Amino acid sequence: MSETAAAGVPENRVVVGVDGSKCGYRALEYAAGDAQRSGSVLQVVTVYNVLPTYGSMAQPVLDQEAAEQTLTQAMRRVQVGWPDVDVKGEAVFGPAAQVLVDASKDARLLVVGTRGHSQVVGILLGSVSEYVVHHAHCTTTVVR
């Protein structure tokens, strides 16, 4: 953690959640543009997890391999469209909303899309965008 973050001042970092959906890529474009204008580091986060099911098999929401591929594609988009932006990325296992809230600690901005990769996931698990708006540690932008 930097000295400014330790002092309670947000780091010059923009966090964006990307899941491969159209809304996720629009959020990425918004976040990359903001990072470029502000000179911020762009942290791209993809999340993989499983859906709880009745029975012995859990259903993947986005498996690790798919999350890593989504992350690679997102980082390429940034490198091509915004070559001056310092971009970092990570694929994280866990519930998407909480992973993004955790990533927002000490960030200047968190950006998410309004709709994720699966409307079924949204129905079963609740709205990630709604959760992060209420629980993020920094300013949050929801992109349509």
Backbone hydrogen bonds, N-H to C=O, Kabsch-Sander energy under -0.5 kcal/mol:
donor,donor_aa,acceptor,acceptor_aa,energy
6,A,2,S,-2.2
7,A,3,E,-1.6
8,G,5,A,-1.6
9,V,4,T,-2.6
11,E,106,D,-3.1
13,R,11,E,-2.2
14,V,41,V,-3.1
15,V,109,L,-2.9
16,V,43,Q,-2.5
17,G,111,V,-2.1
18,V,16,V,-0.5
18,V,45,V,-2.6
25,Y,21,S,-2.1
26,R,22,K,-2.1
27,A,23,C,-2.4
28,L,24,G,-2.0
29,E,25,Y,-2.2
30,Y,26,R,-2.2
31,A,27,A,-2.8
32,A,28,L,-2.9
33,G,29,E,-2.2
34,D,30,Y,-2.3
35,A,31,A,-2.8
36,Q,32,A,-2.4
37,R,33,G,-2.4
38,S,34,D,-2.3
39,G,35,A,-1.2
40,S,35,A,-1.6
41,V,12,N,-2.4
42,L,86,D,-2.9
43,Q,14,V,-3.4
43,Q,41,V,-0.6
44,V,42,L,-0.7
44,V,88,K,-3.2
45,V,16,V,-2.9
46,T,90,E,-2.3
48,Y,92,V,-2.3
49,N,62,L,-0.8
51,L,59,Q,-4.1
55,G,53,T,-0.5
59,Q,51,L,-1.2
61,V,49,N,-2.3
62,L,49,N,-1.0
67,A,63,D,-2.8
68,E,64,Q,-2.6
69,Q,65,E,-2.2
70,T,66,A,-2.6
71,L,67,A,-2.4
72,T,68,E,-2.4
73,Q,69,Q,-2.5
74,A,70,T,-2.4
75,M,71,L,-2.6
76,R,72,T,-2.1
77,R,73,Q,-2.2
78,V,74,A,-1.9
79,Q,75,M,-2.6
80,V,76,R,-2.3
81,G,77,R,-2.8
82,W,78,V,-3.1
85,V,82,W,-2.1
87,V,85,V,-0.8
88,K,42,L,-3.0
90,E,44,V,-2.1
92,V,46,T,-2.8
92,V,90,E,-0.5
94,G,48,Y,-2.2
99,V,95,P,-2.5
100,L,96,A,-2.4
101,V,97,A,-2.2
102,D,98,Q,-2.8
103,A,99,V,-2.2
104,S,100,L,-1.3
105,K,102,D,-1.3
107,A,104,S,-2.2
108,R,13,R,-2.7
109,L,13,R,-1.3
110,L,139,T,-2.3
111,V,15,V,-2.8
112,V,141,T,-2.2
114,T,143,V,-1.8
122,G,118,S,-1.6
123,I,119,Q,-1.9
124,L,120,V,-2.5
125,L,121,V,-3.1
126,G,122,G,-1.5
128,V,126,G,-0.6
131,Y,127,S,-2.2
132,V,128,V,-2.7
133,V,129,S,-2.0
134,H,130,E,-1.3
135,H,131,Y,-1.3
136,A,132,V,-2.5
139,T,108,R,-0.7
141,T,110,L,-2.8
143,V,112,V,-2.9
143,V,141,T,-0.6
